[in-house]
Amino acid sequence: MTTRDSSSGAESSMEYFNHESPTERTGSVTAVFNQDEEAYDSEVWDQFNRRFREVQSVLDRNRSLIQQVNDNHRSRVADNMVKNVALIQEINLNISKIVSLYSDLSSNFSTFFHHHNAGGIAKDGGAKPDN
């Protein structure tokens, strides 16, 4: 709950100690900030979703490659064993790609929350409380 001094219209410092979320506040500055923040949040989550879909695509490809390797191995045909070399190399490259994608996801996730926490507390220019 936001309290206002009736003579000045200024928000009380008690606002920092209540449990109200930033989106529950009123005022044009907060409303504009919330719109910008929501747009940023939406964009970030869309990026996460795209990355996770990309990771899933690579994992699905590896599942298919592993099945091919297993089928080739069971066949005991020399030519199929030779094909397995290239298939296993592709699997290894895909694993490296997955590690890189997860590393990017981790970094982006961390950056998102650091940004969110740094800008999400004192939106109206006030100081962040110590507790």
C-alpha positions as CSV (number, residue, x, y, z in Angstrom):
1,M,0.0,0.0,0.0
2,T,1.4,3.3,-1.0
3,T,0.9,6.3,1.2
4,R,1.0,9.9,0.1
5,D,1.5,13.1,2.0
6,S,-1.6,15.1,1.3
7,S,0.2,18.4,1.2
8,S,3.0,17.4,-1.3
9,G,1.7,14.4,-3.1
10,A,5.1,12.7,-2.4
11,E,5.3,9.0,-1.7
12,S,6.1,8.0,1.8
13,S,9.4,6.2,2.6
14,M,7.2,3.5,4.1
15,E,6.7,2.3,0.5
16,Y,10.1,0.6,0.5
17,F,9.2,-1.5,3.5
18,N,5.8,-2.8,2.3
19,H,5.2,-6.0,0.4
20,E,3.6,-4.4,-2.6
21,S,5.0,-5.5,-6.0
22,P,6.3,-2.8,-8.3
23,T,3.5,-3.4,-10.8
24,E,0.9,-2.6,-8.1
25,R,2.2,1.0,-7.7
26,T,0.5,3.9,-9.5
27,G,2.0,6.9,-11.2
28,S,3.1,7.7,-14.7
29,V,6.8,7.1,-14.1
30,T,6.3,3.7,-12.6
31,A,3.7,2.8,-15.3
32,V,6.1,3.7,-18.1
33,F,9.0,1.8,-16.4
34,N,6.8,-1.2,-15.9
35,Q,5.9,-1.3,-19.6
36,D,9.5,-1.1,-20.5
37,E,10.4,-3.7,-17.9
38,E,7.6,-6.0,-19.1
39,A,8.7,-5.6,-22.7
40,Y,12.3,-6.5,-21.7
41,D,11.2,-9.4,-19.6
42,S,9.1,-10.7,-22.5
43,E,12.0,-10.4,-25.0
44,V,14.4,-12.2,-22.6
45,W,11.9,-15.1,-22.0
46,D,11.4,-15.3,-25.8
47,Q,15.2,-15.6,-26.2
48,F,15.3,-18.3,-23.5
49,N,12.6,-20.2,-25.3
50,R,14.4,-20.0,-28.6
51,R,17.6,-21.3,-27.0
52,F,15.8,-24.2,-25.3
53,R,14.2,-25.2,-28.6
54,E,17.6,-25.1,-30.3
55,V,19.1,-27.3,-27.5
56,Q,16.1,-29.7,-27.9
57,S,16.6,-29.8,-31.6
58,V,20.3,-30.8,-31.2
59,L,19.4,-33.4,-28.6
60,D,16.8,-34.9,-30.9
61,R,19.4,-35.0,-33.7
62,N,21.8,-36.8,-31.4
63,R,19.2,-39.3,-30.4
64,S,18.7,-40.1,-34.1
65,L,22.5,-40.3,-34.7
66,I,22.9,-42.6,-31.7
67,Q,20.2,-44.9,-33.1
68,Q,22.0,-45.0,-36.4
69,V,25.3,-45.8,-34.8
70,N,23.6,-48.6,-32.8
71,D,21.9,-50.0,-35.9
72,N,25.2,-49.9,-37.9
73,H,27.0,-51.6,-35.0
74,R,24.4,-54.4,-34.8
75,S,24.6,-55.0,-38.6
76,R,28.4,-55.8,-38.3
77,V,28.8,-54.7,-41.9
78,A,32.2,-53.1,-42.4
79,D,30.9,-50.2,-44.5
80,N,28.4,-49.3,-41.7
81,M,31.2,-49.4,-39.1
82,V,33.1,-46.9,-41.3
83,K,30.0,-44.7,-41.4
84,N,29.9,-44.7,-37.6
85,V,33.1,-42.7,-37.4
86,A,31.5,-39.7,-39.1
87,L,28.3,-40.2,-37.1
88,I,30.2,-40.3,-33.8
89,Q,32.2,-37.2,-34.8
90,E,28.9,-35.4,-35.5
91,I,27.6,-36.5,-32.1
92,N,30.7,-35.1,-30.4
93,L,30.3,-31.7,-32.3
94,N,26.7,-31.6,-31.2
95,I,27.6,-32.2,-27.6
96,S,30.0,-29.2,-27.8
97,K,27.2,-27.1,-29.3
98,I,24.9,-28.1,-26.5
99,V,27.5,-27.1,-23.9
100,S,27.9,-23.8,-25.6
101,L,24.2,-23.2,-25.8
102,Y,23.7,-24.0,-22.1
103,S,26.7,-21.8,-21.2
104,D,25.0,-18.9,-23.1
105,L,21.7,-19.7,-21.4
106,S,23.4,-19.6,-18.0
107,S,25.1,-16.3,-18.7
108,N,21.9,-14.7,-20.1
109,F,19.9,-16.0,-17.2
110,S,22.4,-14.5,-14.7
111,T,22.5,-11.2,-16.6
112,F,18.8,-11.0,-16.7
113,F,18.4,-11.4,-13.0
114,H,21.2,-9.0,-12.2
115,H,19.6,-6.4,-14.4
116,H,16.2,-7.2,-13.0
117,N,17.4,-6.8,-9.4
118,A,19.5,-3.7,-10.0
119,G,16.6,-1.9,-11.7
120,G,13.7,-3.5,-10.1
121,I,13.8,-2.2,-6.6
122,A,14.0,1.6,-6.6
123,K,12.3,2.5,-9.9
124,D,11.5,6.1,-8.9
125,G,15.1,7.0,-8.2
126,G,14.9,6.4,-4.5
127,A,17.6,4.5,-2.6
128,K,17.2,0.8,-2.1
129,P,16.7,-0.1,1.6
130,D,19.4,-2.0,3.4
131,N,17.1,-4.8,4.5
